[in-house]
Amino acid sequence: MEINAKPLRHAILGAGGVGGLMAACLAHLGHSVTLVVRRETLEQYPNQLRLESAFGTFIAQVVIAAEVSAVDVLWITVKATQLDSALGAITSPNEVKAIVPLLNGIDHIARLRAGYGAERVVPATIAVETERASPGNIVQRSPFARLYVSSAGKELLTGTLDQLQSLGFECRFVDSEASLMWGKLVFLAPFALATTAADKTVGEILADAEWRKLGEACVREACAVATAEGARVNADQVLSAVSAMPGGMRSSMMKDVAAHKTPELEAIAGPILRGARQHGIEVPATRKLVAAVERRAGVVDSLVERAE
């Protein structure tokens, strides 16, 4: 079925796996897309993106720039650890109608609202394994891409999400912001922490009784904190979803540590540890996994110690 949606002007701030996936798919669907990269890397990026994905393999034309110009939608797809430096590319925020962040974690929403206004920021999450093989070449590893967006974005984004759904995405608008944001985190945090701490894929975690038990305990702890924060989550449903994941999947945190990059511990585990302290919830499995990741990554400023 053909979906007639008004083409929008999109900018993607962050040229990694998620940013490349969004840029290629939106451009393939006929939208105007600008991929925003660091000024010193402008010459490295071709204006044609090649995407290998569950939705097919195709080439899409984009504009490469170092600043965000007048757009309808700015998708922010950088790592949480890169957010502050990346925001320097937004030189004319009043010319951006909506900002849709696809970062891991929760804390960035308040940060963006404080800087650009609550009415402009549309919370959203994405669940996918995708990576930039080289500049301009994006590979989607997971058979799925789930894009969930706050209902605040319905008026502007309904047509775009319908198009992405027709391409193969699973798209959904969510009324409860707490459920939207925590709904991803209770899935992501145990997956990222366990795979990184053990240096194992999700299939290897599930096949190892000790690591599986630790990961399952982390899911239940995260759900307890999320519920205390007002989110509607179900630990059994999360565990069922984890069990259904492709066995070879690896978390981006696991890949970052392997590449000697700073892991997103503050963004992914921080809300759980801080929320647990605030609500008086014990989270021993989460703390154990975070400590193990810190040891593997050589983290000096311990999140576990700061959250005590």
DRENDOPA-832112 format. One record per residue: residue in three letters; x, y, z of N, C-alpha, C in turn. Coordinates in steps of 0.001 Angstrom, whole numbers, plus 500000, padded with zeros to 6 digits. Layout:
! DRENDOPA-832112
alaXYZXYZXYZ...
This chain:
! DRENDOPA-832112
met500846498813500000500000500000500000500883501238500000glu500617502155499089501409503387499019500913504369500068ile501831504974500775501480505943501809501909507317501335asn500933508200501231501229509562500807501482510424502036ala502740510741502277503105511570503413503891512765502904lys503654513906503522504362515111503119505843514962503433pro506712515115502418508147515044502690508559516169503636leu509369515827504611509846516806505578511338517047505395arg511803518127505977513240518414506004513787517843507309his514687516867507183515246516200508347516741516486508439ala517233516636509658518680516651509906518969515551510916ile520077514866510734520511513794511627521822514242512261leu521800514451513576523006514871514287523661513636514894gly524679513120514192525338511885514603525378510902513454ala526576510601512986526719509801511772527125508365512045gly526779507841513225527082506450513537526050505509512961gly525916504336513597525014503325513059523565503756513043val523071504286514163521666504697514226521416505901513328gly522313506893513381522157508062512535522192507711511060gly523117506841510688523206506426509289521971505673508839leu521453504809509715520229504064509393519064505014509165met518858505952510095517753506891509960517919507764508719ala519130508251508491519372509115507337519095508379506032ala519618507162505913519442506398504675517972506063504439cys517280505661505482515873505267505323514997506467504990leu515196507582505674514387508762505395514639509299503989ala515903509312503576516218509765502221515636508810501184his515713507520501448515142506510500545513630506702500383leu512994507203501426511545507419501397511160508751500761gly512158509524500321511864510750499589511954512030500385his512443511970501616512582513166502429513922513854502150ser513986515141502444515246515877502379516021515610503659val517241515102503537518009514683504710519398515312504691thr519746515937505818521094516453506024521738515661507146leu522889515072506879523642514339507890524690515278508461val524588515577509753525460516559510393526620515837511071val527834516198510663529042515556511185529983516625511739arg531019516183512437532004517137512937532706517827511766arg532971519118511951533535519909510855534853519314510340glu535666518791511252536966518265510837536859516962510058thr535660516352510034535491515088509308534618515243508060leu534286516472507696533390516700506559533852515988505291glu535147516062505006535656515517503750535647513994503721gln535472513360504879535477511894504929534141511285504515tyr533076512076504511531740511514504315531239511745502903pro530884510679502206530255510826500888528804511267501046asn528243511884500018526841512289500112525886511187499652gln526440510003499451525612508829499197525844507819500310leu524765507373500949524852506366501994524435505017501427arg525176503996501789524814502635501400524366501884502647leu523142501399502619522578500694503765522332499230503421glu522894498345504236522560496920504182521703496628505399ser520456496228505176519551496097506309518528495008506079ala517734494782507118516625493842507011515579494354506035phe515653495638505703514682496237504791515166496229503342gly516356495693503124516931495664501790518251496412501768thr518907496382500645520158497113500458519911498197499428phe520206499434499796519978500521498848520923501678499119ile521006502556498117521842503752498189520914504955498305ala521245505871499187520408507047499396521259508305499364gln520713509349498766521420510622498617521098511539499798val522133512090500441521946513021501553522864514211501360val522637515234502154523533516392502214524410516237503456ile525694516486503323526615516418504458526934517841504906ala526797518112506209527030519462506713527614519386508120ala528140520524508573528714520593509917527812521332510885glu526722521941510378525794522662511227524361522287510872val523475522453511822522052522206511607521425523474511049ser520828523364509863520143524512509268518649524401509550ala517833525192508865516390525184509088515806523836508670val515216523113509643514645521794509369513341521622510130asp512551520656509677511336520298510398511656519417511601val512559518449511390512873517492512445514387517320512555leu514886517493513761516289517181514057516321515909514893trp516873514840514342517059513591515062518458513609515671ile518558513436516976519873513413517626520234511967517912thr521325511500517310521681510082517360523109509848517841val523684510817518516525042510641519044524995509790520312lys526156509347520760526262508682522046525962509707523154ala525449509207524270525168510103525383526430510819525850thr527568510149525748528838510752526173529289511876525240gln528678511972524064529064512977523066528058514112522942leu526985514057523721525870514985523510526283516436523647asp526935516800524728527244518206524978528078518823523856ser529083518099523393529918518640522316529148518694520996ala528273517730520759527526517686519503526528518830519385leu525990519281520513524971520329520473525509521651519947gly526817521791519875527395522995519298527059523175517832ala526631522099517171526271522179515758524908522831515541ile524124522984516624522801523613516505522990525109516704thr523269525809515629523587527238515715522346528123515627ser521246527601515087519997528380514964518828527531515455pro518729527314516765517696526417517286516275526849516967asn516035528149516812514687528618516513514218528218515112glu515146527744514283514786527294512941514535525789512885val514518525151514055514235523713514146512853523533514771lys511940522888514047510582522733514563510514521720515702ala511178520586515529511105519529516539512461518854516678ile512808518515517917514032517775518215513627516406518741val514080515352518059513727513981518444515013513246518808pro515314513106520108516549512423520510516358510917520566leu517319510190520017517301508722520051518487508207520859leu518832508897521918519959508504522760519535507422523742asn520511506682524224520254505744525311520078506520526611gly519254505986527494519065506604528798517854507503528860ile517826508345529892516663509178530196517054510630530453asp518200510854531055518582512171531554518692513223530456his518957512815529219519141513781528141517865514569527828ile516698514015528163515449514715527862515385516039528619ala515666516002529920515667517233530719516744518198530230arg517899517662529845518998518498529348518566519252528089leu517915518581527162517493519209525915516347520190526135arg515412519840527009514303520753527290514793522044527926ala515789521921528794516338523112529439516997524032528420gly517596523448527389518311524246526403517467524741525253tyr516413523970524886515687524294523650514172524417523826gly513683524235525050512255524395525284511513523071525266ala510644522888526233509913521628526358509035521352525158glu508486522417524557507557522224523437508250521722522183arg509567521892522098510295521512520884510839520078520955val511014519541522158511637518231522326510577517135522356val510728516147521472509806515013521382510565513755521800pro510350513247523018511069512045523458510789510862522538ala511805510036522349511664508856521498512748507853521856thr512537506610521472513545505566521654513637504729520390ile514790504107520207514956503162519105515676501927519626ala515221500776519190515862499507519532516302498839518237val517604498708518048518153498142516823519640497885517051glu520203496920516351521655496789516312522111497180514918thr522814498259514857523294498768513572524628499448513798glu525479499448512797526793500068512964527284500660511662arg528156501624511794528805502231510629530059501422510326ala530034500686509229531192499881508839532337500776508378ser531981501877507717532927502894507275532092504118506937pro532695505297506783531890506468506451531021506234505216gly529720506377505398528794506183504281528280504774504125asn528823503821504874528383502424504767527812501967506106ile526514501673506124525796501314507333525274499883507212val525463499116508287525000497723508302524068497532509495gln522847497110509215521902496775510283522060495297510605arg522421494980511852522658493600512258521400492899512751ser520529493630513419519330493007513974518249492904512897pro517364491909513017516279491784512046515152492772512291phe515255493583513332514195494519513691514760495908513914ala513879496893513827514175498272514230512878498812514801arg512877499087516102511659499523516787511803500984517191leu510964501816516618511002503242516861509722503657517590tyr509860504066518849508728504487519663508881505973519969val507796506716519782507841508175519864506721508675520776ser507005509710521549505987510328522382504817510807521528ser503624510660522061502430511104521340502448512604521064ala503333513331521740503469514762521474503916515029520041gly504495514022519381504973514196518021504018513736516941lys502795513369517329501859512795516352501572513720515177glu501285514968515462500866515881514402501934516016513320leu503170516117513726504256516320512767504752515010512164leu504781513942512946505531512747512547504684511548512109thr503363511644512156502538510482511812502839509964510410gly502894510842509436503151510401508059504514509762507909thr505529510347508557506881509799508479506954508424509114leu506337508266510285506360506958510946505580505914510159asp504502506323509516503769505394508646504663504900507517gln505444505792506942506360505406505868507437504455506380leu508019504775507528509050503904508094508474502525508418gln507246502499508880506603501217509168506423500410507887ser506054501084506802505882500380505524507207499834505010leu508313500472505426509638500012505023510081498784505815gly509552498629507031509927497480507850510132497789509318phe510185499075509675510282499460511080509012499033511824glu509155498843513124507992498787514007507901500145514671cys506829500885514404506687502240514917505437502347515785arg505536503189516818504418503328517743504523504667518461phe503374505304518652503305506476519519502915506020520920val503529506617521935503306506224523327502867507447524120asp501753507311524846501210508440525602502028508743526853ser502437507710527586503156507903528850504643508062528600glu505180509228528924506610509446528712507453508546529602ala507016508343530848507755507459531752507811506046531200ser506687505556530702506662504197530142507489504112528871leu507465505175528066508263505209526838509746505086527156met510247505943528040511677506000528290512161504824529140trp511438504512530211511838503383531061511581502054530357gly510606502023529467510322500778528753511506500277527951lys512299501204527421513525500789526739514628500480527739leu514740501316528775515881501179529678515860499859530439val514675499370530829514624498111531582515020496924530704phe514955497118529405515418496091528458516897496301528140leu517253497532527852518613497838527402519654497646528490ala519389498161529694520414498153530737520883496742531087pro519987495798531390520465494435531684521193493806530500phe520692494029529283521326493491528080522729494066527907ala522851495394528010524148496044527818525123495682528924leu524661495739530162525554495476531289526028494028531309ala525115493078531093525498491661531157526430491282530014thr526097491684528787526956491323527649528338491942527779thr528394493170528311529678493857528445530492493284529597ala529846493050530738530561492504531888531142491133531583ala530375490319530848530811488955530548531583488850529242asp531526489898528408532092489858527059531502488678526288lys530178488587526329529455487513525658528271488088524889thr527853487385523820526637487766523112525433487417523971val524265487886523566523065487594524345522784486101524389gly523063485389523297522865483948523287523782483236524266glu525015483700524359525969483107525293525577483410526738ile525013484593526974524533484922528322523399483982528713leu522453483791527809521293482951528108521679481490528299ala522776481077527673523209479679527776524058479421529021asp524457480473529719525296480348530906524417480604532135ala524218479605532966523256479687534072523563480849535016glu524848481051535328525209482094536285524961483482535729trp525415483724534482525219485034533870523745485285533580arg523022484250533200521589484415532937520854484832534220lys521186484191535321520545484520536590520827485962536981leu522066486403536775522433487772537113521691488766536217gly521620488456534931520912489332533998519431489418534310glu518809488270534644517389488266534981517126489079536248ala518027488972537229517877489755538452517972491253538143cys518849491608537219519000493009536828517724493522536172val517083492699535343515812493084534725514774493403535804arg514651492542536786513637492729537832513946493958538685glu515218494212538931515586495406539680515252496673538890ala515609496667537608515323497829536765513823498090536682cys513030497030536586511571497181536510511001497707537823ala511584497303538941511121497812540234511359499317540328val512510499779539878512798501213539890511887501945538905ala511714501385537709510855502013536702509429502177537210thr508918501149537875507567501222538430507470502330539478ala508490502443540313508512503504541320508565504884540678glu509105504950539447509198506211538716507937506510537913gly506932505624538005505652505877537335505488505208535990ala506416504340535608506325503654534321505515502372534446arg504873502000533356504174500728533283505077499731532551val505685498841533300506584497834532738506267496491533378asn506664495423532684506407494077533172507682493260533019ala508262492832534141509544492134534103509468490839533320asp508375490099533454508247488831532732508209489062531229gln507542490121530802507506490434529374508883490837528862val509619491578529668510983491970529283511864490735529147leu511793489833530103512596488605530056512230487761528843ser510952487710528512510516486966527328511083487586526059ala511099488912526005511647489605524834513145489369524701val513855489369525831515291489098525795515552487684525290ser514764486731525745514944485337525332514702485151523839ala513895486046523249513573485937521827514563486664520931met515547487346521525516517488089520725517425487138519944pro517877487537518757518856486729518030520095486485518893gly520544485259518971521622484877519874522929485602519647gly523171486059518429524443486708518129524483488191518425met523396488751518948523366490197519172524352490623520253arg524997491741520010525920492359520957525436493776521244ser525657494220522449525255495583522791526295496579522302ser525841497832522105526790498873521701527806499136522811met527402498948524066528338499122525169529449498088525093met529094496871524777530076495798524629531076496143523521lys530555496688522416531420497069521303532316498241521686asp531765499198522441532558500354522853533731499931523738val533464499078524705534537498633525605535596497859524833ala535160497017523898536107496255523079536991497176522241ala536426498327521856537178499294521048537887500338521910his537910500122523236538557501023524191537940502424524166lys536615502474523962535872503731524026535144503821525366thr534784505030525750534084505236527011532668504679526933pro532301503760527813530944503197527760529920504180528321glu528655504012527902527579504905528327526999504467529678leu527840504247530648527375503757531942526484504782532647glu526874506035532605526087507077533283524673507130532727ala524546507060531399523230507158530761522396505908530975ile523030504736530897522280503485530905522033502946532302ala523034503006533161522878502462534520522575503538535547gly522978504776535271522801505852536233521371506032536721pro520373506092535822518995506278536286518505505159537203ile518974503943536967518551502821537811519175502933539199leu520471503202539246521152503298540540520654504493541351arg520477505627540682519994506810541407518545506640541841gly517721506058540959516328505824541299516183504835542438ala517043503816542451517009502833543528517320503491544861arg518312504366544867518655505071546103517512505970546552gln516902506663545611515819507592545938514603506864546521his514294505696545958513091504979546354513358503860547367gly514600503723547812514922502700548797514805501282548272ile515211501083547019515127499760546382516527499154546303glu516660497916546709517951497236546636518179496725545209val519371496989544656519687496559543285521079495910543252pro521286494831543981522627494232544057523133493685542726ala522246493100541915522685492551540625523153493669539691thr522410494747539672522790495888538823524127496456539253arg524302496631540542525555497162541061526723496233540713lys526508494935540812527563493970540503527954494043539028leu526952494155538157527241494226536728527948495526536368val527499496635536945528145497923536672529601497891537119ala529846497346538296531226497261538799532095496415537875ala531536495337537335532292494475536421532611495204535114val531651495979534620531903496760533403532979497813533677glu532900498451534829533912499464535165535307498860535212arg535420497655535746536738497000535774537220496703534365arg536355496188533517536761495862532140537146497111531361ala536422498214531625536659499442530858537726500329531485gly538207499960532677539204500780533345538655502105533825val537380502115534222536747503346534694537301503708536073val537722504950536242538296505408537502537231506024538400asp536389506875537803535328507546538566534125506612538630ser534049505789539659533070504716539735531646505236539918leu530770504821539005529344505159539105528725504473540322val529146503265540602528627502532541751528908503294543042glu530126503794543195530485504529544395529738505861544483arg529570506534543351528863507817543375527393507651543675ala526822506497543348525392506271543566525074505790544969glu526084505563545802525854505076547171525269506171548061
